[in-house]
């Protein structure tokens, strides 16, 4: 189980986008990175290129969200709306759940 999961709200705690909040779109587990909606926007210039049916696709500037390292984001507690550390505990039926260390309440 990951500390940050898809659909969580996180706050950026380091880098040029420090202080911004957004929803996690995707978690890249093997690279320890997350993609956050509306945060860490980069631009890429693409050349004009041939498209399907012999048509020409014009040159364009693409904007996209680049991945952030997990150490640069912190989960926002859904109960208190403050950023918090995440802990794990076992429930009575033996399932592992995440909880907010600041409020002590379960997440999800």
Buried (B, 14 or more C-beta within 10 A) or exposed (E): EBBBBEEBBBBBEEEEBEEBBBBBBEBEEEEEBBBBEEBBEEEEEEEEEEEEEEEEEEEEEEEEBEBBEBEBBBBBBBEEEEBBEBEEEEEEEEEEEBBBEBBEEEBE
